[in-house]
């Protein structure tokens, strides 16, 4: 048999999406071919400390770090990249070096999906799954992302953005601007966050002010979007610049007023219709837009693109792209590819293959 490839799976992290990352990582590691890959779990605590050895996944779940689980650090030497184990004082342990051939980051949100980890892995010369530094940073910032979409001719809804300082100094002006240009209801989001964390729907000025304060708990920049009536549809994309393909689209029927964190991860009443019950030509347009959005931010590896579809006018609006989409057992990214004929284990294998291919270019 060929030699196993040492692949680290990174999970946890400092983001508010820490808990979602643990569930995604468990599914990814469970799907990896153990004859082909030597899977090395590497956890990152909410404070940003790396863990390796033993069972980092269970350590992060429980909040208790057992004796066989060590603090760790990535060695960014391209000639010999890997993980070195540390004692509790941060000192390197003798002869405790774990070499790596590749990394599968399953980190959602800031410090994992925004280019930070990707830059570290570039320094180490390690192939890794998913988008590079530029695409990760651009796609994580919803304002930059939507601006790039518009510049590439994609249909995008109306939005306003401002910083915490701008809001503090000109709150009244921004309230008037929102009411004049967007109206109510509107959606308020942290510019850099996922899994619908910090997202609120506002129907009046008091609710708007409260929602902005909530969004600012997670980021210094806020995005306010016009309410877009329509069906919520998503497409998964797989590949690199010259060979990206889109999955069949799927539709979300949220259990709540909108597809918030509770509806995504806890409330089993939300329904996923895969493939989406849409005319064939509409499905093809969604797939074309998905690949176009993927290229607009210079994405690679994987991405899930979210849309609104307005049936009465046959109008499609591109909402956002997620460069490290959820990989839980109910997540749309792998489920859409199952509908496209790629099972979860094969999808994970293909993503690693794409990472190795990109590293050779």
N, C-alpha and C positions, 0 to 999 in steps of 0.2 A: 504494500500500500504506500502511496505517496506520503511524504512527511506532512504532519499537521502544521497549519499556519497559526502563529500566535496572534490572536486578535483580541484587543481590549474592547469591552463594551462600557462606555462611560454613561453614568446616570446620576440622578439626584440634582445637585447644584444649588446655587444661591437664589434661584428664581422662585417666584410664588407658585410656579408650576412644578415644584419639586416632587410632590406626591404623584402627579400624573406621570412624570418621568420614571418613577419606580415601577409603575404598572406596565408602561410601554417596554421598559428594559427587560422585565421578566418574560414578556411575550417574545421579544427578539431573541433573547438567549435560549429560550425553549425551542425556538424554530431553527437554530443554527445546527448545521450538520457536524456532529462531534467527530466523525471520521475525517472530516476535512479541516476543521478548525479546532484549535485549542483555545477555548473561550476563557478569557481572563476578566472577571468582573472588577470594575473599578468604580467605586462610589465617591461622590462629592457631597460633603455635609452642607447643611444650610449656611454654615459659616464659611464654606469654601475650602475645607481641608479634604485632601484626597485619602481614600482608604483602599487598600488592596490586601490580598491574602485572606484566608478564611472565607466568610460570607458577608461581603460589604452590603449586599442587598438587604439581608435580614438585619444587619446592624443599623442601617438607615431607617428601616421600617420600625424597629423597636426603640431607636434612640440610644441603645446601649452598645458600646464597642467592646466585644469580647477579646480575650487574650490572643487568639489566633488571627485577629484582624488588625493590621498595622496602618499607621499613617504612611503616606507615600508621596512621591514626587515624580514628575515626568522628567526624564533626562533628554534635553533638547540637543543631543549630539547626533547629527545626521549619519555619522559613520557607525553608530551603535545606539539607536534609540531604544528606550524602554522605561520601565518603572523601577525605581529604587525604593525599598522599604525603609521606614524610619522608626526610631523609637519615640516614646511620648514627648521627649524633649526636642524632637526634630533632628536628632543625629542619625546619620546613615548606619544601618546595620551591616556588618561585614558579610560578604558573600550573599546578599539578598537582592539580587538584581534580576528583574524579569524582562527579557528582551521582547520586543514587539515587531510585528510585520505590518499591522494595520490597526485602525481604530474605528469603531462604530459608535459615534456620539448619539445618544438618545437623551439629549438635554433640551428641554423646551424652555423658551423664553430667554431673558437677559443672561449673560455670562455663559451661554451654551449654544444658542441659536442665532446669536447676533454678530458672529465673527471673532469673538474673543478666543474661544477654544480652537477655532479653525486656524487662527494666526499662530497659536502655540504649536499646533500639529504641523503647520508649514515649516516652522523653525526646526522642528525635530526631523523633518524629511519623511514623515509618516503618511502613507496613503490613508484616506479617511472617507467614510460614506457621507454623501450630501454635498451641499453647496460650499463654494469657497468663501474667502473672507469678504470680498466685495458684495457678492449676492446675499450672503447671510446678513450683513449689516444693512444693506438697502432694503431687503424684504422685511427685516424686523421692525424698521421704522416705517410705520404705515403712511406717514406724510411723504417721505421720499419714495416709497413704493408706488403710491397712487400718482405722484408726479411723473415717475418713469412710465407708468401705464399710459397716462394721457399723452406723453410725448411719443409713444409708440402707436398711437391711434386706437387704443382700446377704450371702450365706453366705460366711464367711471362716474359714480354719483357725486353730487356736490358736497363739499366739505370745507371746514374752517379749522385752522390750528393755531395754537398759541402756547407760550411757555408759562411756567408758574409765575415768573416775575411779571410778565405782560398781563396776566390775569389779575395779579395783585394790584398793579398800578392802574389798569383800565378795565376793571370788571364791568362797569356799567356799559362802556363802549362795546365790549364783546357780547354782552347780553343783547344789546340792540342789533348788533351785526348778525348774530345767530337768528334772532326773530325776523329780521328783514330778509336775509338771504336763504335761510333754511326752513324756518318755521318750526312749529311743533306738530307732532312729536318729533324728536331727534334723538340720535344715539351719541353717547359720550364715552370715549375710550382713552386709556393710556396709549400713547403713540407706540411704545415699545413693550408689548405684552401679548400673550396668547391665551388660548383656552377660555376666552371670554371673561378673564379675570379683570375686575375693575370696570366692567362695561355696564352702563345704565341707560335706561330709556327715560327721557324727560318730556313731560307734557305741559310744563309751565316754567316760569322763571325760577321759582323756589326750587323746583326739582332739578333744574339745570345747574344752579349753584351748588346744590348738594352733590350732584353727579360729578361735577368738576372736582370738588374736594375729594371725592372717592377715587377718581382717576389719578389725581396727583399723589395719592398714597403709593402708587406704583411707578410713576415716571414723572419727570420734570416737564414733559410736553404732552399736551392734550389734543385729541382729534375729536371734532364734533361733525357728525355726518347727518345729512338729510335722511329722513325716513323714506325707505324705498319699498313700496308694496310689491309683493311678488313671491314666487316660490323660491325656496332656498335649495340650490343645486351645487354639487361639487364634482370636480374631476381630479383624478390623480395623474401625475406625469412621471415618467421614468426614462432615464437616459442622460446623454450629454448633449453638447451643442448641436452636433450634426445628426443625431439619431433619436431625439426625444420623441416619445409616443405618449398619447393620452388614453386613459381608461374609458370605459363606458361611464357616462355621468350617473350620479345617484342623487336622489332627492331626500331632504330632511323634513320630517313632519314633527316639529318640536312640541314637547309636552307643555312648555311654558309659553309666555307671551313672545319670547324670542329664544334662540338656541343658546342659552346661557350655560355657565359652568355646571349648575345643578342638572340641567337637561342633558348635557353632554356625558357626564360621568356617573351620575347617581340615580336619576329618575328613569326607570326602565320603560316609561310610557312613551318616550320619544320613539318615532319610527323612522327607519331608513328604507327607502324604496330603491332597490338596485336590480336592474337598471331603472333609471327614472322613466316614468310613463310620459314620454315626450315624442313628438314626431321625429322620424329619422333625420331629416334635414336640420332640425333644431339640435339634436344630439351631435351631429357633425360640426355645427357651428360652435357649440360649446367646447368640443375637443380642439378645434382650431384656435379658439381664443385661449384655451388653457396652455397650449404649446407656445403661443405668442406671448402670453404673460410670463411664462417660464423663461423665455429668451430675453424679455424686456429687462429683467433684473440680473441677467447673465447667470442664471441658475444652472445647476448640474446635479446629477444623481437622482434626486427625488423632489417632488413638490406637490402640494395639494392646493388647487385653485378653487375659490369659493365665488359663487355667482348668485345674482337674483335674476329670475326669469319672469317677465311680465307677459302672461299668456294672451291677454286681450290685444296687445300690440305686437306680439312676437318679438319683444325687445329683451336683449341680454345686457346685464350690467356686471362688470367684473368688480368684485369686492376686495379680495386680497389673496395673497399666496403665502403658504406656510412651508418653510424649507425643511423643517423637521416635524412633520405631522405626527399626530398621535399614532401609536402602534399597539394600543390596547386591543383586547378581543372584540370590542364593539366599535373600533375606530374605522372611519371611512376609508382612509388610504389603503390599508390592506384588503378591506372588503370589496372595494371597487376593482382592485386587481384580480381578486378571486373571480369576480364576474367577467373579467377580461381574460380569464384562463390561466392566471399565474397564482398558484397557491402560496400561502404565507412563507413556507420554508424556501421555496424557489425564489420568491421575491427578495428575501434576505440575502440569498446566495447571489442573485443578480446584482443587487446593490453593492455588495463587496467586490464583485467582478468589475463593475463600472468604476469603483474607486481605484482599483489596481490599474485599470486601463487609463484613467485620467492621469495617474501619477507618472506613467511612462511617456506622456505627451510632452 
